[in-house]
Amino acid sequence: MDDPTPGLRWRWCRLDELGATELHRIHEARQQVFVIEQQCIYLDADVFDEHAWHLAAWSPAQREPMAYARVVDPGLKYPEPSIGRVITSAAARGTGLGRELVRRAVSHTLAAFPGQGIRISAQARLERFYAGFGFERVGADYLEDGIPHAQMLLPLRAT
C-alpha cells in the first residue's frame, strides 16, 4: 500500500520527549478542533497528557501538526490503553490522513502494550469510521462535552 503521507514527519513519543514548541503547537491544534470548531469548553490539556504517548504528523508547510492522537496508558482512563484527542487539521481533511493516523495509532499502541485491547471514547457520528479498524461499540451513547459519544473496544485478537 502506498504511503498517503509523503513529506510528513511522524513522531511517536512520550510527553517529556516533546520540545516546548512542539507541545505548544499540539495544544494549539487540539484547541482549534475541540474548543473552536466543536465549540466545547473543557480542559483539553489534562493530567492524561503526562501518562500518554503522543503521535503527530508534521509538515514543513504548516506550524501545527497535520494530524495528532494520544494514547493514554492502561489503567488510567480505562483498563486498556486508550486512543484519544484524535484530530486532523482543516487542511488535511478528506485526504486519507485521518485513516493513516488511526492506523498508525493502533499499530503503535498494540506494539507498546502487547496482549491488550484498545478502548476509545468515539464521537457517535464516527462509529463507522472506527469500526473499519475493528473497533466494536460497547454500551449505549452518552454525552461528553455536549456531543454524543460511544465507547468502542478493539478486542484483543488471537494471532
PyMOL commands that place a pseudoatom at each C-alpha (Angstrom):
pseudoatom trace, name=CA, resn=MET, resi=1, chain=A, elem=C, hetatm=0, pos=[0.000, 0.000, 0.000]
pseudoatom trace, name=CA, resn=ASP, resi=2, chain=A, elem=C, hetatm=0, pos=[1.311, 3.456, -0.892]
pseudoatom trace, name=CA, resn=ASP, resi=3, chain=A, elem=C, hetatm=0, pos=[2.015, 5.884, 1.937]
pseudoatom trace, name=CA, resn=PRO, resi=4, chain=A, elem=C, hetatm=0, pos=[-0.736, 8.546, 1.837]
pseudoatom trace, name=CA, resn=THR, resi=5, chain=A, elem=C, hetatm=0, pos=[1.507, 10.887, 3.804]
pseudoatom trace, name=CA, resn=PRO, resi=6, chain=A, elem=C, hetatm=0, pos=[4.501, 11.767, 1.617]
pseudoatom trace, name=CA, resn=GLY, resi=7, chain=A, elem=C, hetatm=0, pos=[6.580, 14.607, 3.022]
pseudoatom trace, name=CA, resn=LEU, resi=8, chain=A, elem=C, hetatm=0, pos=[5.209, 14.253, 6.546]
pseudoatom trace, name=CA, resn=ARG, resi=9, chain=A, elem=C, hetatm=0, pos=[7.421, 13.507, 9.527]
pseudoatom trace, name=CA, resn=TRP, resi=10, chain=A, elem=C, hetatm=0, pos=[5.682, 11.192, 12.003]
pseudoatom trace, name=CA, resn=ARG, resi=11, chain=A, elem=C, hetatm=0, pos=[6.684, 11.364, 15.653]
pseudoatom trace, name=CA, resn=TRP, resi=12, chain=A, elem=C, hetatm=0, pos=[5.658, 8.886, 18.410]
pseudoatom trace, name=CA, resn=CYS, resi=13, chain=A, elem=C, hetatm=0, pos=[6.954, 9.875, 21.825]
pseudoatom trace, name=CA, resn=ARG, resi=14, chain=A, elem=C, hetatm=0, pos=[6.215, 10.466, 25.480]
pseudoatom trace, name=CA, resn=LEU, resi=15, chain=A, elem=C, hetatm=0, pos=[5.386, 13.949, 26.783]
pseudoatom trace, name=CA, resn=ASP, resi=16, chain=A, elem=C, hetatm=0, pos=[8.852, 14.587, 28.221]
pseudoatom trace, name=CA, resn=GLU, resi=17, chain=A, elem=C, hetatm=0, pos=[10.383, 13.896, 24.796]
pseudoatom trace, name=CA, resn=LEU, resi=18, chain=A, elem=C, hetatm=0, pos=[8.380, 16.666, 23.132]
pseudoatom trace, name=CA, resn=GLY, resi=19, chain=A, elem=C, hetatm=0, pos=[10.024, 20.054, 22.838]
pseudoatom trace, name=CA, resn=ALA, resi=20, chain=A, elem=C, hetatm=0, pos=[8.225, 23.064, 24.295]
pseudoatom trace, name=CA, resn=THR, resi=21, chain=A, elem=C, hetatm=0, pos=[7.399, 24.395, 20.818]
pseudoatom trace, name=CA, resn=GLU, resi=22, chain=A, elem=C, hetatm=0, pos=[6.074, 21.016, 19.649]
pseudoatom trace, name=CA, resn=LEU, resi=23, chain=A, elem=C, hetatm=0, pos=[3.844, 20.712, 22.717]
pseudoatom trace, name=CA, resn=HIS, resi=24, chain=A, elem=C, hetatm=0, pos=[2.607, 24.282, 22.314]
pseudoatom trace, name=CA, resn=ARG, resi=25, chain=A, elem=C, hetatm=0, pos=[1.709, 23.640, 18.670]
pseudoatom trace, name=CA, resn=ILE, resi=26, chain=A, elem=C, hetatm=0, pos=[-0.021, 20.353, 19.536]
pseudoatom trace, name=CA, resn=HIS, resi=27, chain=A, elem=C, hetatm=0, pos=[-2.126, 22.174, 22.130]
pseudoatom trace, name=CA, resn=GLU, resi=28, chain=A, elem=C, hetatm=0, pos=[-2.919, 24.899, 19.581]
pseudoatom trace, name=CA, resn=ALA, resi=29, chain=A, elem=C, hetatm=0, pos=[-4.127, 22.259, 17.106]
pseudoatom trace, name=CA, resn=ARG, resi=30, chain=A, elem=C, hetatm=0, pos=[-6.214, 20.441, 19.709]
pseudoatom trace, name=CA, resn=GLN, resi=31, chain=A, elem=C, hetatm=0, pos=[-7.803, 23.698, 20.878]
pseudoatom trace, name=CA, resn=GLN, resi=32, chain=A, elem=C, hetatm=0, pos=[-8.580, 24.699, 17.276]
pseudoatom trace, name=CA, resn=VAL, resi=33, chain=A, elem=C, hetatm=0, pos=[-10.502, 21.474, 16.691]
pseudoatom trace, name=CA, resn=PHE, resi=34, chain=A, elem=C, hetatm=0, pos=[-12.090, 20.755, 20.066]
pseudoatom trace, name=CA, resn=VAL, resi=35, chain=A, elem=C, hetatm=0, pos=[-12.652, 24.228, 21.521]
pseudoatom trace, name=CA, resn=ILE, resi=36, chain=A, elem=C, hetatm=0, pos=[-13.069, 26.499, 18.485]
pseudoatom trace, name=CA, resn=GLU, resi=37, chain=A, elem=C, hetatm=0, pos=[-14.515, 24.234, 15.759]
pseudoatom trace, name=CA, resn=GLN, resi=38, chain=A, elem=C, hetatm=0, pos=[-16.575, 21.969, 18.020]
pseudoatom trace, name=CA, resn=GLN, resi=39, chain=A, elem=C, hetatm=0, pos=[-17.357, 24.776, 20.480]
pseudoatom trace, name=CA, resn=CYS, resi=40, chain=A, elem=C, hetatm=0, pos=[-16.624, 22.686, 23.557]
pseudoatom trace, name=CA, resn=ILE, resi=41, chain=A, elem=C, hetatm=0, pos=[-15.477, 24.321, 26.749]
pseudoatom trace, name=CA, resn=TYR, resi=42, chain=A, elem=C, hetatm=0, pos=[-13.338, 21.870, 28.703]
pseudoatom trace, name=CA, resn=LEU, resi=43, chain=A, elem=C, hetatm=0, pos=[-9.810, 21.350, 29.970]
pseudoatom trace, name=CA, resn=ASP, resi=44, chain=A, elem=C, hetatm=0, pos=[-8.018, 19.937, 26.933]
pseudoatom trace, name=CA, resn=ALA, resi=45, chain=A, elem=C, hetatm=0, pos=[-4.504, 19.813, 28.414]
pseudoatom trace, name=CA, resn=ASP, resi=46, chain=A, elem=C, hetatm=0, pos=[-5.149, 17.407, 31.272]
pseudoatom trace, name=CA, resn=VAL, resi=47, chain=A, elem=C, hetatm=0, pos=[-3.301, 15.021, 33.588]
pseudoatom trace, name=CA, resn=PHE, resi=48, chain=A, elem=C, hetatm=0, pos=[-3.530, 12.256, 30.983]
pseudoatom trace, name=CA, resn=ASP, resi=49, chain=A, elem=C, hetatm=0, pos=[-1.050, 14.046, 28.705]
pseudoatom trace, name=CA, resn=GLU, resi=50, chain=A, elem=C, hetatm=0, pos=[1.661, 13.169, 31.235]
pseudoatom trace, name=CA, resn=HIS, resi=51, chain=A, elem=C, hetatm=0, pos=[0.774, 9.468, 31.038]
pseudoatom trace, name=CA, resn=ALA, resi=52, chain=A, elem=C, hetatm=0, pos=[0.413, 9.097, 27.296]
pseudoatom trace, name=CA, resn=TRP, resi=53, chain=A, elem=C, hetatm=0, pos=[2.221, 8.503, 24.070]
pseudoatom trace, name=CA, resn=HIS, resi=54, chain=A, elem=C, hetatm=0, pos=[1.800, 11.306, 21.544]
pseudoatom trace, name=CA, resn=LEU, resi=55, chain=A, elem=C, hetatm=0, pos=[1.615, 10.685, 17.787]
pseudoatom trace, name=CA, resn=ALA, resi=56, chain=A, elem=C, hetatm=0, pos=[1.871, 13.650, 15.444]
pseudoatom trace, name=CA, resn=ALA, resi=57, chain=A, elem=C, hetatm=0, pos=[2.342, 14.146, 11.705]
pseudoatom trace, name=CA, resn=TRP, resi=58, chain=A, elem=C, hetatm=0, pos=[4.370, 17.265, 10.973]
pseudoatom trace, name=CA, resn=SER, resi=59, chain=A, elem=C, hetatm=0, pos=[4.622, 19.094, 7.654]
pseudoatom trace, name=CA, resn=PRO, resi=60, chain=A, elem=C, hetatm=0, pos=[7.151, 21.791, 6.824]
pseudoatom trace, name=CA, resn=ALA, resi=61, chain=A, elem=C, hetatm=0, pos=[4.236, 23.688, 5.244]
pseudoatom trace, name=CA, resn=GLN, resi=62, chain=A, elem=C, hetatm=0, pos=[2.237, 24.097, 8.483]
pseudoatom trace, name=CA, resn=ARG, resi=63, chain=A, elem=C, hetatm=0, pos=[3.033, 25.252, 12.045]
pseudoatom trace, name=CA, resn=GLU, resi=64, chain=A, elem=C, hetatm=0, pos=[0.675, 22.874, 13.829]
pseudoatom trace, name=CA, resn=PRO, resi=65, chain=A, elem=C, hetatm=0, pos=[0.657, 19.122, 13.272]
pseudoatom trace, name=CA, resn=MET, resi=66, chain=A, elem=C, hetatm=0, pos=[-1.371, 17.946, 10.293]
pseudoatom trace, name=CA, resn=ALA, resi=67, chain=A, elem=C, hetatm=0, pos=[-2.702, 15.082, 12.437]
pseudoatom trace, name=CA, resn=TYR, resi=68, chain=A, elem=C, hetatm=0, pos=[-2.415, 14.114, 16.082]
pseudoatom trace, name=CA, resn=ALA, resi=69, chain=A, elem=C, hetatm=0, pos=[-3.577, 11.470, 18.571]
pseudoatom trace, name=CA, resn=ARG, resi=70, chain=A, elem=C, hetatm=0, pos=[-2.580, 10.486, 22.070]
pseudoatom trace, name=CA, resn=VAL, resi=71, chain=A, elem=C, hetatm=0, pos=[-2.544, 7.052, 23.656]
pseudoatom trace, name=CA, resn=VAL, resi=72, chain=A, elem=C, hetatm=0, pos=[-3.240, 7.039, 27.388]
pseudoatom trace, name=CA, resn=ASP, resi=73, chain=A, elem=C, hetatm=0, pos=[-1.552, 4.287, 29.377]
pseudoatom trace, name=CA, resn=PRO, resi=74, chain=A, elem=C, hetatm=0, pos=[-3.739, 1.384, 30.526]
pseudoatom trace, name=CA, resn=GLY, resi=75, chain=A, elem=C, hetatm=0, pos=[-5.277, 1.603, 33.978]
pseudoatom trace, name=CA, resn=LEU, resi=76, chain=A, elem=C, hetatm=0, pos=[-5.810, 5.377, 33.929]
pseudoatom trace, name=CA, resn=LYS, resi=77, chain=A, elem=C, hetatm=0, pos=[-8.928, 6.124, 31.872]
pseudoatom trace, name=CA, resn=TYR, resi=78, chain=A, elem=C, hetatm=0, pos=[-9.799, 2.500, 31.154]
pseudoatom trace, name=CA, resn=PRO, resi=79, chain=A, elem=C, hetatm=0, pos=[-8.286, -0.895, 31.948]
pseudoatom trace, name=CA, resn=GLU, resi=80, chain=A, elem=C, hetatm=0, pos=[-6.935, -0.940, 28.374]
pseudoatom trace, name=CA, resn=PRO, resi=81, chain=A, elem=C, hetatm=0, pos=[-4.785, 1.680, 26.659]
pseudoatom trace, name=CA, resn=SER, resi=82, chain=A, elem=C, hetatm=0, pos=[-6.951, 4.376, 25.110]
pseudoatom trace, name=CA, resn=ILE, resi=83, chain=A, elem=C, hetatm=0, pos=[-6.561, 6.343, 21.889]
pseudoatom trace, name=CA, resn=GLY, resi=84, chain=A, elem=C, hetatm=0, pos=[-7.997, 9.840, 22.077]
pseudoatom trace, name=CA, resn=ARG, resi=85, chain=A, elem=C, hetatm=0, pos=[-7.681, 13.514, 21.136]
pseudoatom trace, name=CA, resn=VAL, resi=86, chain=A, elem=C, hetatm=0, pos=[-7.687, 12.347, 17.502]
pseudoatom trace, name=CA, resn=ILE, resi=87, chain=A, elem=C, hetatm=0, pos=[-7.528, 15.287, 15.088]
pseudoatom trace, name=CA, resn=THR, resi=88, chain=A, elem=C, hetatm=0, pos=[-6.628, 16.202, 11.550]
pseudoatom trace, name=CA, resn=SER, resi=89, chain=A, elem=C, hetatm=0, pos=[-6.080, 19.815, 10.590]
pseudoatom trace, name=CA, resn=ALA, resi=90, chain=A, elem=C, hetatm=0, pos=[-8.608, 21.501, 8.324]
pseudoatom trace, name=CA, resn=ALA, resi=91, chain=A, elem=C, hetatm=0, pos=[-6.006, 21.438, 5.536]
pseudoatom trace, name=CA, resn=ALA, resi=92, chain=A, elem=C, hetatm=0, pos=[-5.656, 17.638, 5.799]
pseudoatom trace, name=CA, resn=ARG, resi=93, chain=A, elem=C, hetatm=0, pos=[-9.312, 16.617, 5.982]
pseudoatom trace, name=CA, resn=GLY, resi=94, chain=A, elem=C, hetatm=0, pos=[-10.532, 14.447, 3.139]
pseudoatom trace, name=CA, resn=THR, resi=95, chain=A, elem=C, hetatm=0, pos=[-7.022, 13.324, 2.184]
pseudoatom trace, name=CA, resn=GLY, resi=96, chain=A, elem=C, hetatm=0, pos=[-6.950, 9.978, 3.995]
pseudoatom trace, name=CA, resn=LEU, resi=97, chain=A, elem=C, hetatm=0, pos=[-4.607, 11.333, 6.657]
pseudoatom trace, name=CA, resn=GLY, resi=98, chain=A, elem=C, hetatm=0, pos=[-7.139, 10.617, 9.419]
pseudoatom trace, name=CA, resn=ARG, resi=99, chain=A, elem=C, hetatm=0, pos=[-7.227, 6.945, 8.449]
pseudoatom trace, name=CA, resn=GLU, resi=100, chain=A, elem=C, hetatm=0, pos=[-3.438, 6.817, 8.350]
pseudoatom trace, name=CA, resn=LEU, resi=101, chain=A, elem=C, hetatm=0, pos=[-3.295, 8.467, 11.769]
pseudoatom trace, name=CA, resn=VAL, resi=102, chain=A, elem=C, hetatm=0, pos=[-5.633, 5.903, 13.330]
pseudoatom trace, name=CA, resn=ARG, resi=103, chain=A, elem=C, hetatm=0, pos=[-3.859, 3.025, 11.559]
pseudoatom trace, name=CA, resn=ARG, resi=104, chain=A, elem=C, hetatm=0, pos=[-0.533, 4.195, 12.990]
pseudoatom trace, name=CA, resn=ALA, resi=105, chain=A, elem=C, hetatm=0, pos=[-2.009, 4.876, 16.435]
pseudoatom trace, name=CA, resn=VAL, resi=106, chain=A, elem=C, hetatm=0, pos=[-3.456, 1.342, 16.601]
pseudoatom trace, name=CA, resn=SER, resi=107, chain=A, elem=C, hetatm=0, pos=[-0.205, -0.200, 15.382]
pseudoatom trace, name=CA, resn=HIS, resi=108, chain=A, elem=C, hetatm=0, pos=[1.954, 1.744, 17.861]
pseudoatom trace, name=CA, resn=THR, resi=109, chain=A, elem=C, hetatm=0, pos=[-0.475, 1.027, 20.718]
pseudoatom trace, name=CA, resn=LEU, resi=110, chain=A, elem=C, hetatm=0, pos=[-0.525, -2.713, 20.077]
pseudoatom trace, name=CA, resn=ALA, resi=111, chain=A, elem=C, hetatm=0, pos=[3.297, -2.710, 19.966]
pseudoatom trace, name=CA, resn=ALA, resi=112, chain=A, elem=C, hetatm=0, pos=[3.633, -0.608, 23.138]
pseudoatom trace, name=CA, resn=PHE, resi=113, chain=A, elem=C, hetatm=0, pos=[1.036, -2.614, 25.080]
pseudoatom trace, name=CA, resn=PRO, resi=114, chain=A, elem=C, hetatm=0, pos=[1.109, -6.178, 23.720]
pseudoatom trace, name=CA, resn=GLY, resi=115, chain=A, elem=C, hetatm=0, pos=[-1.600, -8.534, 24.854]
pseudoatom trace, name=CA, resn=GLN, resi=116, chain=A, elem=C, hetatm=0, pos=[-4.168, -5.782, 25.425]
pseudoatom trace, name=CA, resn=GLY, resi=117, chain=A, elem=C, hetatm=0, pos=[-7.135, -4.446, 23.508]
pseudoatom trace, name=CA, resn=ILE, resi=118, chain=A, elem=C, hetatm=0, pos=[-7.670, -0.731, 22.912]
pseudoatom trace, name=CA, resn=ARG, resi=119, chain=A, elem=C, hetatm=0, pos=[-10.623, 1.327, 24.159]
pseudoatom trace, name=CA, resn=ILE, resi=120, chain=A, elem=C, hetatm=0, pos=[-11.804, 4.657, 22.773]
pseudoatom trace, name=CA, resn=SER, resi=121, chain=A, elem=C, hetatm=0, pos=[-14.489, 7.204, 23.531]
pseudoatom trace, name=CA, resn=ALA, resi=122, chain=A, elem=C, hetatm=0, pos=[-15.609, 7.975, 19.978]
pseudoatom trace, name=CA, resn=GLN, resi=123, chain=A, elem=C, hetatm=0, pos=[-17.956, 10.645, 18.784]
pseudoatom trace, name=CA, resn=ALA, resi=124, chain=A, elem=C, hetatm=0, pos=[-21.061, 8.657, 17.834]
pseudoatom trace, name=CA, resn=ARG, resi=125, chain=A, elem=C, hetatm=0, pos=[-21.014, 10.073, 14.282]
pseudoatom trace, name=CA, resn=LEU, resi=126, chain=A, elem=C, hetatm=0, pos=[-17.595, 8.409, 13.786]
pseudoatom trace, name=CA, resn=GLU, resi=127, chain=A, elem=C, hetatm=0, pos=[-18.660, 4.907, 14.862]
pseudoatom trace, name=CA, resn=ARG, resi=128, chain=A, elem=C, hetatm=0, pos=[-18.493, 3.503, 11.295]
pseudoatom trace, name=CA, resn=PHE, resi=129, chain=A, elem=C, hetatm=0, pos=[-15.060, 5.084, 10.776]
pseudoatom trace, name=CA, resn=TYR, resi=130, chain=A, elem=C, hetatm=0, pos=[-13.624, 3.344, 13.861]
pseudoatom trace, name=CA, resn=ALA, resi=131, chain=A, elem=C, hetatm=0, pos=[-15.486, 0.107, 13.103]
pseudoatom trace, name=CA, resn=GLY, resi=132, chain=A, elem=C, hetatm=0, pos=[-13.414, -0.001, 9.914]
pseudoatom trace, name=CA, resn=PHE, resi=133, chain=A, elem=C, hetatm=0, pos=[-10.356, -0.566, 12.141]
pseudoatom trace, name=CA, resn=GLY, resi=134, chain=A, elem=C, hetatm=0, pos=[-12.060, -3.370, 14.095]
pseudoatom trace, name=CA, resn=PHE, resi=135, chain=A, elem=C, hetatm=0, pos=[-13.448, -1.330, 16.996]
pseudoatom trace, name=CA, resn=GLU, resi=136, chain=A, elem=C, hetatm=0, pos=[-16.773, -2.575, 18.365]
pseudoatom trace, name=CA, resn=ARG, resi=137, chain=A, elem=C, hetatm=0, pos=[-19.315, -0.497, 20.260]
pseudoatom trace, name=CA, resn=VAL, resi=138, chain=A, elem=C, hetatm=0, pos=[-19.690, -1.349, 23.944]
pseudoatom trace, name=CA, resn=GLY, resi=139, chain=A, elem=C, hetatm=0, pos=[-22.661, 0.225, 25.685]
pseudoatom trace, name=CA, resn=ALA, resi=140, chain=A, elem=C, hetatm=0, pos=[-25.100, 2.990, 24.881]
pseudoatom trace, name=CA, resn=ASP, resi=141, chain=A, elem=C, hetatm=0, pos=[-24.470, 6.511, 23.636]
pseudoatom trace, name=CA, resn=TYR, resi=142, chain=A, elem=C, hetatm=0, pos=[-23.619, 9.135, 26.249]
pseudoatom trace, name=CA, resn=LEU, resi=143, chain=A, elem=C, hetatm=0, pos=[-22.944, 12.851, 26.175]
pseudoatom trace, name=CA, resn=GLU, resi=144, chain=A, elem=C, hetatm=0, pos=[-19.380, 14.071, 26.589]
pseudoatom trace, name=CA, resn=ASP, resi=145, chain=A, elem=C, hetatm=0, pos=[-18.940, 17.835, 26.385]
pseudoatom trace, name=CA, resn=GLY, resi=146, chain=A, elem=C, hetatm=0, pos=[-22.414, 18.058, 24.828]
pseudoatom trace, name=CA, resn=ILE, resi=147, chain=A, elem=C, hetatm=0, pos=[-21.531, 15.688, 21.956]
pseudoatom trace, name=CA, resn=PRO, resi=148, chain=A, elem=C, hetatm=0, pos=[-22.959, 12.142, 21.633]
pseudoatom trace, name=CA, resn=HIS, resi=149, chain=A, elem=C, hetatm=0, pos=[-20.200, 9.569, 22.177]
pseudoatom trace, name=CA, resn=ALA, resi=150, chain=A, elem=C, hetatm=0, pos=[-19.914, 5.796, 22.362]
pseudoatom trace, name=CA, resn=GLN, resi=151, chain=A, elem=C, hetatm=0, pos=[-17.277, 3.635, 23.991]
pseudoatom trace, name=CA, resn=MET, resi=152, chain=A, elem=C, hetatm=0, pos=[-15.671, 1.298, 21.486]
pseudoatom trace, name=CA, resn=LEU, resi=153, chain=A, elem=C, hetatm=0, pos=[-13.255, -1.534, 22.042]
pseudoatom trace, name=CA, resn=LEU, resi=154, chain=A, elem=C, hetatm=0, pos=[-10.708, -3.093, 19.731]
pseudoatom trace, name=CA, resn=PRO, resi=155, chain=A, elem=C, hetatm=0, pos=[-10.688, -6.507, 21.374]
pseudoatom trace, name=CA, resn=LEU, resi=156, chain=A, elem=C, hetatm=0, pos=[-7.543, -8.500, 21.849]
pseudoatom trace, name=CA, resn=ARG, resi=157, chain=A, elem=C, hetatm=0, pos=[-7.382, -10.948, 18.971]
pseudoatom trace, name=CA, resn=ALA, resi=158, chain=A, elem=C, hetatm=0, pos=[-5.516, -14.224, 18.963]
pseudoatom trace, name=CA, resn=THR, resi=159, chain=A, elem=C, hetatm=0, pos=[-2.643, -14.100, 16.477]
for i in range(1, 159): cmd.bond("trace and resi %d" % i, "trace and resi %d" % (i + 1))
show_as sticks, trace
zoom trace
